[in-house]
Amino acid sequence: MAAILVNLIFLQGVWKKMTVKHNGAKKLAQESFYSSFDQLNGVHPWMEAVQDGFIAYRVRQLNTGKIAYFNFILAKEMGLIPPDHPETMTDELEDKLIETFSIQIINEYDELSNRRIDSTTIRPHKYMATRYLQLQHANKQGKTSGDGRGIWNGTVYHRGTTWDVSSRGTGVTRLSPGAVQAQRPLKTGGTEFGYGCGLAEIDELFGASILAEIMHLQGINTERVLCIVDLGKGYGIGVRAAQNLIRPAHLFLYLKQERIQELKAATDYFIDRQVSNKAWNIKARGNAKYDEMLEQVCKSFAGFAAQLDTDYIFAWLDWDGDNVLADAGIIDYGSVRQFGIRHDKYRYDDVERFSTNLNEQKAKAKLIVQVFAQMTDYLQTGKKKSLRTFASHPIVEKFNTHFDQARAHRILYRMGFSEAQRENIFANKGLFENFDKEFSFFERAKISGTTEKVADGVNHAALFNMRTIMRELPHILAKSPLPFEKRFMLENDFFKNILSSFAKARDARLSEKHRRHIASFQAAYRDLITAAAGKSKPEHILKGICDRADVLNSDKRITGNALIEMVDAIINEKKRGLSMTQIQRIIDRLVFENSGVPESPISRFYKEKEKTGAVKMDLYAKLLSLVEENKESI
């Protein structure tokens, strides 16, 4: 009996050693399989290039949380996971994501209060919170502002491209407006001062993950959400990625402070990243490269502003260059909205001030270019001149031309014309301008009355929905048996088709003035199609225009209001037990429904992607109904 007992103890010891060895090998294999995430250790080239451009914080691992969303396609593009990795969260991948991104800074409050922190949870490298200009700070030179609740995880290099990765919701820094207002270090999670909590609400992160990826699929330059860590109690950490996360504000603060050496270092860093990523082709050396940079910036911001204008996208632009990427793209989705129709009088109420509106975004983008012109001159001469001096700068004066060209292309694109067809139209001088007069008459019309208060600001609603006529008119012309030059939509049908849900009883009357404009619109529209067809018959290109216009003017457009209500519905279901897997699938399905946009440069991983697995259909049906209900809202 004793011998049997000894043998049993021996076998238990052997099994225990084998289990430990197996688990160790499994952990080693896991670390090797997902080792690309190890690049994200806080080290970033900005720290070397601009040594006063950030505040360094020690960081601790929270070792908690669940992965609520992971952008598998973006991760494949960045080389963080293998191209053939299934789009399913595994325990090993989740562990690696929690290890990498579930972190929080040890801030000034923690240091002063001698907070007890397990030393084994402290990461070996410090992470940076970058300094940049922000209008909401009393100091307009950027001496107190920057990343108030975020840090930069580092960079990822893959196939000749460098990606920036940063996280928000990782603790309050001394650059937050709340900390500056309090004039003392703040505890992470405190709510005594606005913009001083340091955390990110989970609904905000879900909204950004959906809208950012939809913007990307529409061909708009933007940050994208890589990952969301759900920390519980309504908070989380959002991880963003882009090939260049530098904002104009990162450069402008040194212009305002007249620190030319730091400005040169920051600007050279920005240019070098754009060139190394093959986003720009700048060949000049010395001071001449800044002229080439300015030309690139002007064209990029003009094109970006034109996209926002034609696609009815509100992104709060201002001269400080805070809420925009320096290569002209969207960042910070907290105040970004996609309108259903042209609500160009909407202003966001940010408590202390109202935002710009859609009509003002062009002028603000141009002003950012003007500041770049001032910055370029300062770098080249060493003397800072007033901003007014550069209002007539040759490059700044090109902005309107670039904007008008980009806007014309984008409107015709949204109408369904291919690139070759657009060029055929532009070969006929004045043709687009004639159409645009009639298009703008309807697009910019407002309902009777004045500006009214809405949930988060003010608005004077648009009267007409021009996206419907872009979608429906080519179908009417394609079905008509008449000779092409005589095909048209009945006036009453045209008017009812474009009338928005905001129209009041007195707005819904078809006047003689409307009749004239409807006739002129349709004549100009037929002229566009005739010119676009080139040597072909106009009838022959209508099928292609219909197909493209259907996609580009889908009535499944997710507006800002729709997104808010959809995320609320997801959060409510989450509280009732909706799994993380289902949240992932629902976000993936919502995003995937917006794919297939013509001429949009997306990765092969989207083209190869199949629809996601089964979603909770009652919830998904509810989300689609919210999209329908809000399709014309702000």
C-alpha angles and dihedrals in degrees: 000000000000090000091053090050091051091050091049092052090048092051091048089053092050091049091049091052091047091050092050090047091048093048090048091052090047091052091047091050090047092050090049094046093052098029092123088078089064088077087072097077101126096270111126131170091232087071090063097037099048108023094181093044097093149024114241119223133189110237132210130202112242092201089206141092139068129258105250096177137007124185100223094179094051090046089054091049089052093047093241092127129023118272091244095048109133114246091243128107113243128194090246094052092046091051090052093048092049090048091050103039110020093090139125133199123248096230135191092274091054091049095048094045091049090233111199108243126176104247091213090066095056114105116233096237130054118239125221133238103198127225120234141151119276127180094210089068119088089227105075094192097069096249093132105024141086137086102011099176104009144077135193115250093197138253136306120210118202132159095344095314129107119210127197118220125193136166132218126201093044098124140297117290128199088253093069118109089237094056091048091049092048092047089214138075114283130216115242109253096027117133102193093105127042115251087011103102097089092210132103123227114237094229090057090052094049090050092051093048091056100040097041092054091046089052089050091052089052090058096254118142108245148143112262131212112245100178145354122209113200108214094180131243090073097300135108147156120258119204116205129192136190137150089253122014095179114124126207085247089066088065101032095063090067090048090053091046091046093231100149099178093054090043091052092049092049094045093047089051091052093048093046091053092050092049096044090050088050090237090124132030103214114163101165122104132211119007092341091073090067090061090054090047090053092052091050091048093049095051093043095050093044090052092044093050090049091053091050090048099049095038093048094238118158113210116163104243123181139159094267091069092224103130097046139062117253090237088056108265143122122278131166106033094200092099101024118112135178109215123211093219135005102297092166094160095061115119125184116230108226093179096246096044144001122250128241117267133233093269092053096051092085093055092045092050089050090050090054088054088049090055088050088053090051089048093049092052091048091052091050100042104026090229123104113221126193117277091240089065090071100050089100097036109143093240094045089051089057090061096084092049092050090046094050092048093048092046093050091050092047095049092050089044091054089049089060103259117144122229093261091048091051090053090051089054094049090051086069104073116228095007097112092040090055091052093043092059091059094039092052092048090064099031095055098041116118133208118259116277130040141284113313134196117258131185097281104013142335134301145173103210125234116250100211137045106215093178089073094055091048087056101039106035097068089052091053091049092046092054097046116106092205124103106278096250090058099046117113146146116253112260094239092048091048092050095046090046095057099036108113126225088248093065116119124219093266091049092057096069116107106228131195088252090056091049092055093049093046090053092047092046093053093046091051090046092054089049090055092052092047091051093043091054092061108185092353126087114266091235090062095064098044095089092057092045090051092051094049095042091052091058096040094048101036116162087223090080112144108228126195093260092047091052093051092051093043093052090047089054091050092048092050091051089047090057088053091054106277105165125238088241091059092047089052092049093047093051090046091050093048090050095043091054086066095054125101095063109159119251092007110140104226131156125268088249090072092046091052095042120112124205115285124259124277115310130202095274099200090055093043091050089052091052091052090050089054089053089052094047093051101035093118099036132099 
